[in-house]
Amino acid sequence: MAVYLTVTLAAMAVLVAPRALAQGLSDPTRPPREILGGSADAHEPAASSSAAQVVIISKDRRQVTINGRTVNLGERYGNATVVRITDEEIVLQRPEATETIKLYSSVQRKKHWPAAQTDAAGGQEEENREAN
């Protein structure tokens, strides 16, 4: 009986230990903590008092939803005017200061340009890109 009990306890320990020691996996489709209300660093203070939830940028309009209220570019939000809407930030001009609302503070974006290539006319694409 003691051998049976020892073998059973050893088997349970082997089966339960990996689950107890395993780390939880984060969901890769889950939005960053900043969007959900937390911050990437718990000790880092909030960058702004306003929270932008939705940004719409099209050919004929730019609009943002801040704290549940939809505001177009150039319109007023409280005592501030929305002066810029980009895919990375919203800029509000208040009488006393300018407030920038970063949409994804934990995401660092870098633009990578392909290596310069020569076209059929002998010029380089890089020169064409700089001219635009």
C-alpha positions in Angstrom: 0.0 0.0 0.0 2.9 2.4 0.9 4.5 1.7 -2.5 1.2 2.4 -4.3 0.8 5.7 -2.4 4.4 6.8 -3.1 4.1 6.0 -6.8 0.7 7.9 -7.0 2.1 11.0 -5.2 5.2 11.0 -7.4 3.1 10.7 -10.6 0.9 13.6 -9.4 3.9 15.8 -8.6 5.3 15.1 -12.1 2.0 15.9 -13.8 1.2 19.1 -11.7 4.7 20.7 -11.5 4.9 21.9 -15.1 1.5 23.7 -14.9 2.5 25.4 -11.6 5.8 26.5 -13.0 4.6 27.5 -16.5 4.3 31.2 -17.4 1.1 32.5 -18.8 1.2 33.4 -22.5 0.0 36.8 -23.6 -2.5 37.1 -26.4 -0.8 38.5 -29.5 -4.1 39.9 -30.8 -4.8 41.8 -27.6 -4.4 45.6 -27.8 -1.5 47.3 -25.9 -2.2 48.0 -22.2 -2.3 51.7 -22.9 -5.5 51.3 -25.0 -7.1 49.1 -22.4 -6.5 51.6 -19.6 -3.2 50.4 -18.1 0.3 51.5 -19.0 3.3 49.6 -20.3 5.2 50.7 -17.2 3.2 50.8 -14.0 5.4 53.5 -12.5 5.2 55.8 -15.6 2.6 58.6 -15.2 0.0 59.0 -17.8 1.1 61.3 -20.6 -2.2 63.0 -21.0 -5.6 63.3 -19.4 -7.5 62.6 -22.6 -7.8 59.2 -24.2 -8.3 58.8 -27.9 -10.3 55.7 -28.8 -10.8 56.0 -32.6 -9.0 57.9 -35.4 -10.4 58.2 -38.9 -8.2 59.5 -41.6 -9.5 59.7 -45.2 -9.2 61.9 -48.2 -12.1 64.2 -47.2 -12.0 64.1 -43.4 -9.9 63.6 -40.3 -11.7 62.9 -37.1 -11.0 61.4 -33.7 -13.1 60.1 -30.8 -11.8 61.4 -27.5 -13.4 60.1 -24.3 -16.5 59.1 -26.3 -16.9 62.4 -28.2 -16.2 62.6 -31.9 -14.3 65.7 -33.0 -13.2 66.8 -36.5 -9.9 68.4 -37.3 -10.2 72.1 -36.4 -13.1 71.7 -34.1 -13.1 72.4 -30.3 -12.9 69.7 -27.6 -13.6 71.4 -24.3 -11.3 74.4 -24.1 -8.9 73.0 -26.8 -8.9 72.9 -30.6 -7.9 69.8 -32.5 -5.0 71.1 -34.6 -3.4 67.8 -35.9 -4.6 64.2 -36.4 -2.1 61.6 -37.6 -2.0 57.9 -37.4 0.4 58.2 -34.4 -0.9 61.2 -32.4 -3.5 63.8 -31.8 -2.5 67.4 -31.0 -4.8 69.7 -29.0 -4.1 73.4 -28.7 -5.2 74.8 -25.4 -5.0 78.5 -24.5 -2.2 77.8 -22.0 -0.4 74.9 -23.6 -0.3 72.3 -26.4 -1.3 68.7 -25.5 -0.2 65.7 -27.5 -2.0 62.5 -27.2 0.1 59.5 -28.3 -2.0 56.7 -29.6 0.6 53.9 -29.1 3.3 54.9 -26.7 4.7 51.4 -26.5 5.1 51.0 -30.3 8.3 52.4 -31.8 8.0 52.8 -35.6 10.9 53.2 -37.9 10.8 53.8 -41.7 13.2 51.6 -43.7 14.0 52.8 -47.2 15.2 50.2 -49.7 18.7 50.6 -51.0 19.1 53.2 -53.8 18.6 51.7 -57.2 19.3 53.2 -60.6 16.4 53.6 -63.0 16.4 53.4 -66.8 17.4 57.1 -67.2 20.4 56.6 -65.0 19.1 58.6 -62.1 18.7 57.2 -58.6 15.3 56.5 -56.9 16.6 58.2 -53.8 16.9 61.5 -55.6 13.4 61.1 -56.9 12.1 60.3 -53.4 13.8 63.3 -51.9 12.4 65.6 -54.6 8.8 64.5 -53.6 
